Amino acid sequence: MSALRSSDPEVFGAIQKEIRRQNDGLELIASENFVSLSVMEAMGTPLTNKYAEGLPGKRYYGGCRFVDVAEELARERAKELFKCDWVNVQPHSGASANAAVYLALLKPGDTFLGLDLSHGGHLTHGSPVNFSGILYRAKYYGVEPDGPLAGRIDMDKVRDRARELNPRMISIGASAYSRDFDYAAFRSIADEVGAFLWMDMAHTAGLIAAGLLNDPLPHCHVVSTTTHKTLRGPRAGMILIGKDYENPFGKVAPKSGRVKMMSELFDSAVFPGTQGGPLMHVIAAKAVAFREALQPSFVDYSKQVIRNASAMAEKFMELGYNLASSGTDNHLALIDLRNKGITGKEAEAALQNAEITVNKNMVPFDDKSPFVTSGIRVGTPALTTRGFGEDEFRRVVVLMDDILSDVGNDDTLMRVRQEIGDLCKQFPLYDFAAD
Ligand SMILES: *Cc1c(COP(=O)(O)O)cnc(C)c1O
């Protein structure tokens, strides 16, 4: 980065410190990962200069013949990866992809049914401060407080809620739910009440691509995702359709009176519906990441992500921590700190001092505010990319427990920081991060 280093030392300095922070600490935020150098290189190219509104071969700007190649590669690879029939790789982010889903399927004021945010749902699934909760009538299903399904979704209750509310759409997907979803059961409920079924697989896309979790595409009308979480691509989003891509469910084209296919609804909801020009440098980087995810090594990586999460969850429980739903099927665990006499906010800050990055998180039936919370969320995708296995993750849990059960003790803090420094040296992030 020699040009930047000399032209803008302030920004360069911030970037350099951030690279060092990533290299020298333990990244346990469940929604983060580390991309490859190839993905980063594709993002840092002159493709950022190009306007390419429209789709490959049908652009509103000249000079698109090479960015068309990049977008076509991204589309073909995404279709192969998720075995789906149609994809739009242009959404700038997960939230942008979701905005297009709402625009395509709902009218303002329509009712939809999604996972309660305090039970693991995402802001874009009906939070009162998000467009989804402002423009649409958001209703929720949740997880069970106790009994055999404690911390899990009871599909009979989802069916009851759907019958009671008659939603136009049912959404699935979460940011802090450690169990898998029964898509076939959701689809039968959606069909019964005449609702669209939408899965937001932002967190689990990589694990789904690797075939390690249930596949939503055969069951949902539409699936949206981010590309930067378990999928390990650039920061962006995408929309996919499985067998429903030609489903004429719903809307009629205003001019011709022709019934529009689902795919047309989503293409136009992305552009011109909710976005302007696509980020062609990021789309090129998506193509690179999808190719990486098609390699057998990505399946091995994803299996390790899940094994590491299970090892971490078991170690936490062994040390007396309560986990939402008492374990995990995926890449994350939600730790309920209520029996430990520490809030999520305090835990996040104490761990931060030790160079361990987690986020505070509401637990189901939390009595604290979202700014305080009773829990923390931990995930394994990022450190698994660095090469951590189950032994390292068990070690990390012990270090976290040392900190959490001894907040304010500087000797403990120094000892843990030393051990973390050693672990980070053993598993370097990028070659250039050490300079
Ligand atoms: C992360 C996430 C999003 C938002 O993605 P951004 O790229 O941050 O906009 C949407 N939905 C779910 C379920 C997520 O976990």
The ligand as an SDF file (V2000), in Angstrom:
LIG
                    3D

 15 15  0  0  0  0  0  0  0  0999 V2000
  -25.8520  -10.0590    9.3110 C   0  0  0  0  0  0  0  0  0  0  0  0
  -27.2850  -10.2470    8.9950 C   0  0  0  0  0  0  0  0  0  0  0  0
  -27.9560   -9.3840    8.1140 C   0  0  0  0  0  0  0  0  0  0  0  0
  -27.3850   -8.0680    7.6650 C   0  0  0  0  0  0  0  0  0  0  0  0
  -26.2820   -8.0910    6.8870 O   0  0  0  0  0  0  0  0  0  0  0  0
  -25.4990   -6.7170    6.5850 P   0  0  0  0  0  0  0  0  0  0  0  0
  -24.5720   -7.1060    5.4950 O   0  0  0  0  0  0  0  0  0  0  0  0
  -24.8530   -6.3210    7.8490 O   0  0  0  0  0  0  0  0  0  0  0  0
  -26.4980   -5.7210    6.1350 O   0  0  0  0  0  0  0  0  0  0  0  0
  -29.2500   -9.6930    7.7510 C   0  0  0  0  0  0  0  0  0  0  0  0
  -29.8680  -10.7710    8.2510 N   0  0  0  0  0  0  0  0  0  0  0  0
  -29.2780  -11.6040    9.1270 C   0  0  0  0  0  0  0  0  0  0  0  0
  -30.0200  -12.7870    9.6330 C   0  0  0  0  0  0  0  0  0  0  0  0
  -27.9700  -11.3570    9.5360 C   0  0  0  0  0  0  0  0  0  0  0  0
  -27.4100  -12.1710   10.4200 O   0  0  0  0  0  0  0  0  0  0  0  0
  1  2  1  0
  2  3  1  0
  2 14  2  0
  3  4  1  0
  3 10  2  0
  4  5  1  0
  5  6  1  0
  6  7  2  0
  6  8  1  0
  6  9  1  0
 10 11  1  0
 11 12  2  0
 12 13  1  0
 12 14  1  0
 14 15  1  0
M  END
$$$$
